[in-house]
Amino acid sequence: MRRFLGILAVLVAICPVFAQQKPAPSTRYVDKQMNYAFQPPQGWTKIDTLPRPMIAYKAVVTEGFAPNFYVNFHGAPVEAGQEQKFLKEVEKAYKTQGKMTPIVQTKLGGKTAYTWRVTLTSQNAKGIETRQVVCFYKRRAYELTFTNPVAQHKRYDPICDKILTSFQFTK
């Protein structure tokens, strides 16, 4: 969990650095190693500097910040029946990062998933919101995170929804 929060902090801090990347083609992203696929937003740029298996895309920098989306995985397997324990740990960790909405059930790739938002309150991330979805599939916790300024979440929510709708598990 600390690793994930550390990665989140780094992404928030360095989003303006991603401005020089090339725009992503409008082709479907397929990860054969981690067995999932999704349609990245048209005009967003793939960030190639992150360690695998993490994958990220970002929008154009606006007002000093590049809204972004990434998929991450927890290193330890999540055994059947341990999902609620995992979510409690997530809730505990995120409540220290900012104001968190309740975790609610949703769907991702046709599977049961969980979603919440956190409005970050740390000095270097004030005014930034994350929208997160976690799905437990084949002992992995697939985490999708959308990060954007709070004032722009209505603009980026439809983009997030399209990615979520396009997300599929491939095996």
N, C-alpha and C positions, 0 to 999 in steps of 0.2 A: 504494500500500500504506500509506504514512504517513497519507493521508487517511482510509482505512478504520479504521486503528488510532486515529486522533484521534476519529472519530465514535463508535467503541466506547467510548473513555474518557469521552466526554461523556454517552453513554447510561447508563453505569454510575454516573456521578457525579450525574446529575439524575433518576434513576428516582423518588425520593420526590416530586418536583415534579409528576409526572403524576397524582397522586391525585385532582385535581379534574375530570378528563375524564369524559365520559358513557360508560357501558358500550356496547360494540359490539352492533349487532343480530346475530342469528345467521344473517345472510345471507352468501352467498359473496362474497368480495372478488374483483373482476375489474379488472385493469389493462390497458386496451385499448392504451395507449401502449407498454408493455413486453411485452405479449403473454403474460400468465400469469394464473392464478387459483388461489385456495385458500380453504379454509373456516377462518375465524378461530375461535379457541376461544370457546365460549359464555361470556358474562360478561366477556370481556376488552375493554379500551377501545382504540379506534383513536387513535393519537397524530397529531394534525393539524398539528403545528408543525415537522415535519421537511421539508427541501428535497426536492422531487421529483427523481428518481423513487423515492427511498427511501420505504418504507411501514413502519409499526411498530404493534404492538399490545402492551398490557401487562396484567398481572393486577393484582389488588388488592394494595396495599402490605401486606406482612407482615414484621414485625420490621425495619422501616425500609427495605425494599427491594421494588421491584415487578418480579417476573420479567417478561421481555419477549421479544418475537420481532420481528425485522425483516428486510426484504429490501433489499439494496443491490446496486449494479452498479459495476463498475470503468469509469472514463472511457475508457480506451484499449481498442480492440477486441483480442480474443485470437484471433490467426490460427490456422488449422488447423496442428497440429504443435507449437504453442507451449504447450500445456496443462501439460506436465510442468515446463517452465521457470517458468511462473506458480506452480505448486504449490510448487516449491523456494523461490521468493521468499516465498510465504506462510509456509512452514515457518521460514525464516530470521527473518522478522519476528516471528512468534508465539513463538518460543523465547526471545525477549528479554522477552516479556510475562508469562511464567509457565511452568508445566509443561504440555507438549503431548503428547498421545497421537499415535501414528503415524497418518498419513493413509491411509485405506482406501477402496476403491471401494464405491460404493452406487448407488442409482437415485433419480432425482428426475423426476417427470413422465414416466416411461418412458425417460428418457435416462440415460446414464452420468454419475455424479456422484462427488464425493469428500467424505469427512467426517472430522472430528477434534474433539477437545475440548481446551480450554486452561483450566487452573486458574490464574487470575490471581494474581500475587504482589505487585503494586504496593501501596503503602500504602493508597490510597483504594479499592482493589478486592479486598483480601484476603478470601478465602473465597467469591469469586464464580467461577462456571464458565461458560464459553461452549461451546456445542455448535454446530458450524458445518458447513454443507453448501455446496459449490460445484458448479455445473453449467455447463458450457460449451455454449451453444446459440446458433446464428446469430451467432457472433463476439462474444457477450457472456458475461461471467462473472456468473452469477446467484449471489449470496451470501445464504444464509439463516442467521441467527444467533439462537440461543436463549440467553438469559442468565438465570441464577438462582443463588441461593446453593448452594454445593457440597452442603451438608447436605440440600437439598431436591431434588436432581436426580432421585431415584427418583420423587418426586411429579410432577415436570414432564416427565419423559421420555415418558410415554404421551401427554401433550398435544402434545409436539413430534412424536411419531410420527404422530398423527392429521393434523397440518398437513402433514407430508411426504407422507403417503398421499393427501391431498386435492389436492396441488399438481399443476397441469396447465399445459402450454404451450398457448396458444390459437391460435397460428398457426405 
